[in-house]
Amino acid sequence: MTTNSTAFEVAVHAEASLGEGPTWDPATGRLLWLDILNSRVHTYDPATGRRTLRRTDQHVGAVKPRAGGGLVLNLRDGIGLLDPDDTFRWLHREPVPGRRGNDAAVAPDGSLWAGTMRYDEARGGGTLTRFTGDGAAETVLDDVTVSNGTGWSPDGRLMYYNDTPTRRVDVFDVDGDGRVANRRPLAGIEDGAGFPDGLCVDADGCVWVALWDGGAVRRYTPSGDLDRVITLPVPRVTACAFGGPDLTDLYLTTARVGLPAPHPLAGALLVVPGAGQGVAQPAFAG
């Protein structure tokens, strides 16, 4: 196992309350990321340093590119679409009092797998739901507490998933129709090492996991062995994604919410240049 505590750089100095959801958009050459609790969608262009900021009307748990342009958003009250001309419309609106959208990911078939959680983090109060481009919804998991990282192996035959309080990274088999079955643990996070938050999968099929209250991101092999740890000075590392023109830079979002004396970099967007080789992520087919 390799441990590295000095490889990161600051991509964006920010004080996000709950930074989340880094996603590389190859069509624009920009990284998308969020501040959930401040209802903000950020973009960052590493080639120029240019940044943009968009405020949403609700807390936003995830944002992903769409195949035809624009964005899909996992909002408090459901799944929304931003068209290329910035027109907003609902794809699937289903408000549940006390619940909001959280992390989401796009599957190899272009469907959106969107998680929810209760604001009070009540056990079993969240879901994981699969949405197709026509707005059809299929509940995949209905007994989730904090739905978080979701990702697929490079060959699309495995799906990885974090329900954060379980302290496990789980793996499912994926059939030819994109459905999942045979849930089982891939790896467990030991006491004192934090909780699994967002994740991404690299070209070797290894799973990178951000650790909330763990101050690190870990890489697990497809067999569940821990083979790399990148330690960070901020305790609340929320999510990770490969970006850059060659998908070799690992971007990390962080949070400062709930910290009585936040580190100066808490809430910043960090990057580990040359961390590995990522896999191009599909856009939402809707």
C-alpha positions as CSV (number, residue, x, y, z in Angstrom):
1,M,0.0,0.0,0.0
2,T,1.2,3.5,-0.9
3,T,0.5,6.5,1.3
4,N,1.0,10.0,-0.1
5,S,0.2,13.2,1.9
6,T,1.8,15.9,-0.3
7,A,0.5,15.3,-3.8
8,F,-2.6,17.6,-3.8
9,E,-2.9,21.1,-5.1
10,V,-5.7,23.7,-4.6
11,A,-7.7,24.0,-7.8
12,V,-10.2,26.5,-6.4
13,H,-9.9,28.3,-3.1
14,A,-13.5,28.2,-1.9
15,E,-15.4,27.9,1.4
16,A,-18.2,25.6,0.2
17,S,-20.4,24.5,3.1
18,L,-20.9,21.1,1.5
19,G,-18.8,20.8,-1.6
20,E,-19.7,17.7,-3.6
21,G,-20.2,16.0,-7.0
22,P,-17.1,16.7,-9.1
23,T,-17.8,15.7,-12.7
24,W,-15.6,16.2,-15.8
25,D,-17.6,17.5,-18.8
26,P,-15.5,16.6,-21.9
27,A,-17.7,18.6,-24.2
28,T,-16.7,21.8,-22.5
29,G,-13.4,20.9,-20.9
30,R,-14.7,22.0,-17.5
31,L,-15.2,20.4,-14.1
32,L,-18.7,20.6,-12.6
33,W,-19.0,20.6,-8.9
34,L,-21.5,21.7,-6.2
35,D,-22.1,23.4,-2.9
36,I,-25.3,21.4,-1.9
37,L,-26.4,23.5,1.1
38,N,-25.8,26.8,-0.6
39,S,-27.6,25.7,-3.7
40,R,-24.8,26.4,-6.1
41,V,-23.4,24.8,-9.2
42,H,-19.8,25.6,-10.0
43,T,-17.7,25.1,-13.1
44,Y,-13.9,25.3,-13.3
45,D,-11.8,25.3,-16.4
46,P,-8.3,24.1,-15.5
47,A,-6.8,25.4,-18.8
48,T,-7.8,29.0,-18.2
49,G,-8.7,29.1,-14.5
50,R,-12.1,30.5,-15.4
51,R,-14.9,29.8,-13.0
52,T,-18.7,30.2,-13.2
53,L,-21.4,30.0,-10.6
54,R,-25.1,29.2,-10.9
55,R,-27.6,29.4,-8.0
56,T,-30.4,26.9,-8.0
57,D,-33.8,27.4,-6.4
58,Q,-33.4,24.3,-4.2
59,H,-30.6,22.3,-2.6
60,V,-28.8,20.4,-5.4
61,G,-27.2,17.0,-4.7
62,A,-25.7,16.2,-8.1
63,V,-25.3,17.7,-11.6
64,K,-24.3,15.8,-14.7
65,P,-23.9,16.7,-18.4
66,R,-26.7,15.6,-20.9
67,A,-25.9,14.0,-24.2
68,G,-27.7,16.8,-26.2
69,G,-26.2,19.6,-24.1
70,G,-27.4,21.1,-20.9
71,L,-27.5,19.6,-17.5
72,V,-29.5,17.1,-15.3
73,L,-29.8,18.0,-11.6
74,N,-30.7,15.9,-8.6
75,L,-32.7,18.5,-6.6
76,R,-34.6,18.5,-3.3
77,D,-37.9,17.8,-5.0
78,G,-36.8,15.5,-7.9
79,I,-34.9,15.5,-11.2
80,G,-34.6,18.7,-13.1
81,L,-33.3,19.5,-16.6
82,L,-31.4,22.6,-17.8
83,D,-31.6,22.9,-21.5
84,P,-28.7,24.4,-23.5
85,D,-30.6,27.8,-23.6
86,D,-30.8,27.7,-19.7
87,T,-34.5,26.8,-19.7
88,F,-35.4,24.7,-16.7
89,R,-38.0,22.0,-16.6
90,W,-38.8,19.0,-14.4
91,L,-38.1,15.5,-15.6
92,H,-39.5,13.9,-12.5
93,R,-40.9,15.9,-9.6
94,E,-41.7,14.0,-6.4
95,P,-41.3,16.2,-3.3
96,V,-41.1,14.3,0.0
97,P,-41.1,16.5,3.1
98,G,-37.8,16.3,4.9
99,R,-35.9,14.6,2.1
100,R,-33.5,15.9,-0.6
101,G,-31.5,14.6,-3.5
102,N,-27.9,13.6,-2.9
103,D,-25.2,12.0,-5.0
104,A,-26.0,10.6,-8.5
105,A,-24.2,8.9,-11.3
106,V,-24.8,8.1,-15.0
107,A,-24.7,4.4,-15.9
108,P,-23.1,3.1,-19.1
109,D,-26.6,3.0,-20.7
110,G,-27.1,6.7,-20.1
111,S,-29.6,6.3,-17.3
112,L,-29.3,8.5,-14.1
113,W,-29.0,6.7,-10.8
114,A,-30.0,9.3,-8.3
115,G,-29.9,9.0,-4.5
116,T,-31.9,10.7,-1.8
117,M,-31.6,11.1,2.0
118,R,-33.5,12.7,4.8
119,Y,-32.2,16.0,6.2
120,D,-32.2,14.4,9.7
121,E,-30.4,11.3,8.2
122,A,-33.1,9.0,9.6
123,R,-32.2,5.4,9.0
124,G,-33.8,4.0,5.9
125,G,-35.3,7.3,4.8
126,G,-33.5,7.5,1.5
127,T,-33.6,5.7,-1.9
128,L,-31.6,5.0,-5.0
129,T,-33.7,5.4,-8.2
130,R,-32.9,4.8,-11.8
131,F,-34.2,7.4,-14.3
132,T,-34.3,7.2,-18.0
133,G,-34.4,10.1,-20.4
134,D,-38.2,10.0,-20.8
135,G,-38.6,10.4,-17.0
136,A,-39.5,6.8,-16.2
137,A,-38.4,6.0,-12.6
138,E,-37.5,2.6,-11.1
139,T,-36.6,2.3,-7.4
140,V,-33.5,0.2,-7.1
141,L,-33.0,0.5,-3.3
142,D,-35.7,1.7,-0.9
143,D,-34.0,1.3,2.5
144,V,-31.0,3.8,2.2
145,T,-29.9,6.2,4.9
146,V,-27.3,8.5,3.1
147,S,-27.2,7.5,-0.6
148,N,-23.7,8.4,-1.9
149,G,-21.0,7.2,-4.3
150,T,-22.1,5.2,-7.3
151,G,-19.9,3.9,-10.1
152,W,-19.4,1.2,-12.7
153,S,-16.5,-1.0,-13.6
154,P,-14.9,-0.2,-17.0
155,D,-16.6,-3.2,-18.6
156,G,-20.0,-2.3,-17.0
157,R,-20.4,-5.7,-15.3
158,L,-20.1,-4.4,-11.7
159,M,-21.6,-1.4,-9.9
160,Y,-20.2,0.0,-6.7
161,Y,-22.2,1.9,-4.1
162,N,-21.9,3.6,-0.7
163,D,-24.6,4.0,1.8
164,T,-22.4,6.1,4.1
165,P,-23.4,5.0,7.6
166,T,-22.9,1.4,6.8
167,R,-19.1,2.1,6.6
168,R,-19.0,-0.3,3.6
169,V,-18.3,0.0,-0.1
170,D,-20.7,-2.5,-1.7
171,V,-20.6,-4.1,-5.1
172,F,-23.4,-5.5,-7.3
173,D,-23.5,-7.6,-10.4
174,V,-25.0,-5.9,-13.5
175,D,-27.0,-7.9,-16.0
176,G,-27.4,-7.2,-19.8
177,D,-30.3,-4.9,-19.1
178,G,-28.4,-2.8,-16.7
179,R,-30.2,-4.1,-13.6
180,V,-28.2,-4.9,-10.5
181,A,-28.3,-7.9,-8.1
182,N,-26.2,-9.9,-5.7
183,R,-25.2,-7.0,-3.4
184,R,-22.1,-7.8,-1.3
185,P,-19.4,-5.9,0.6
186,L,-16.2,-5.0,-1.4
187,A,-14.5,-3.3,1.5
188,G,-15.2,-2.0,5.0
189,I,-13.9,1.3,6.5
190,E,-12.5,0.6,10.0
191,D,-13.4,2.6,13.1
192,G,-11.6,5.9,13.2
193,A,-10.9,6.1,9.5
194,G,-14.1,8.0,8.5
195,F,-17.1,7.1,6.4
196,P,-17.3,6.4,2.7
197,D,-18.8,9.3,0.7
198,G,-18.4,9.7,-3.0
199,L,-16.5,7.3,-5.3
200,C,-15.1,6.9,-8.8
201,V,-13.7,4.0,-10.7
202,D,-10.4,4.2,-12.7
203,A,-9.3,2.4,-15.9
204,D,-7.8,-0.4,-13.9
205,G,-11.1,-1.1,-12.3
206,C,-10.0,0.2,-8.9
207,V,-12.4,2.1,-6.7
208,W,-11.4,5.5,-5.3
209,V,-13.4,6.4,-2.2
210,A,-13.6,9.8,-0.4
211,L,-13.7,9.6,3.3
212,W,-15.9,11.9,5.3
213,D,-14.2,12.6,8.7
214,G,-11.3,10.6,7.4
215,G,-9.2,13.2,5.8
216,A,-8.3,11.0,2.9
217,V,-9.2,9.3,-0.4
218,R,-8.5,5.6,-0.7
219,R,-8.1,3.3,-3.7
220,Y,-9.3,-0.3,-3.5
221,T,-8.6,-3.0,-6.0
222,P,-11.4,-4.9,-7.7
223,S,-10.8,-7.7,-5.1
224,G,-11.2,-5.2,-2.3
225,D,-7.6,-4.8,-1.2
226,L,-6.5,-1.3,-0.1
227,D,-3.5,-0.3,-2.2
228,R,-3.3,3.5,-2.0
229,V,-4.2,6.3,0.4
230,I,-3.9,10.0,-0.2
231,T,-4.1,11.9,3.0
232,L,-5.3,15.5,3.2
233,P,-5.4,18.2,5.8
234,V,-9.2,18.7,5.6
235,P,-11.3,16.0,7.5
236,R,-14.4,16.1,5.3
237,V,-13.5,14.8,1.9
238,T,-16.8,14.3,0.1
239,A,-16.2,13.0,-3.5
240,C,-13.7,12.3,-6.2
241,A,-13.6,12.2,-10.0
242,F,-10.9,12.1,-12.7
243,G,-10.7,15.1,-15.0
244,G,-8.5,17.0,-17.3
245,P,-8.0,16.4,-21.1
246,D,-6.3,13.0,-20.4
247,L,-8.5,12.1,-17.4
248,T,-5.4,11.7,-15.2
249,D,-6.0,14.4,-12.6
250,L,-8.1,13.4,-9.5
251,Y,-10.4,16.2,-8.3
252,L,-11.6,16.2,-4.7
253,T,-14.5,18.2,-3.2
254,T,-14.5,19.0,0.5
255,A,-16.8,20.4,3.2
256,R,-16.7,22.7,6.2
257,V,-20.2,22.2,7.5
258,G,-20.4,21.2,11.1
259,L,-16.7,21.9,11.8
260,P,-16.2,24.2,14.8
261,A,-12.8,25.4,13.5
262,P,-12.5,24.6,9.8
263,H,-9.1,24.2,8.2
264,P,-8.4,27.0,5.7
265,L,-8.9,24.6,2.8
266,A,-12.1,23.1,4.1
267,G,-14.6,23.7,1.3
268,A,-12.0,24.0,-1.4
269,L,-11.8,22.1,-4.7
270,L,-8.5,20.1,-4.6
271,V,-6.7,18.2,-7.3
272,V,-4.1,15.4,-7.3
273,P,-2.3,15.8,-10.7
274,G,-1.4,12.5,-12.4
275,A,-3.1,10.4,-9.8
276,G,-4.1,7.7,-12.2
277,Q,-6.1,7.0,-15.4
278,G,-9.8,7.7,-15.3
279,V,-12.5,6.4,-17.6
280,A,-14.7,8.7,-19.7
281,Q,-18.1,9.0,-18.1
282,P,-21.3,8.8,-20.2
283,A,-23.7,11.8,-20.4
284,F,-27.3,11.5,-19.3
285,A,-29.4,10.3,-22.3
286,G,-32.2,12.8,-21.7
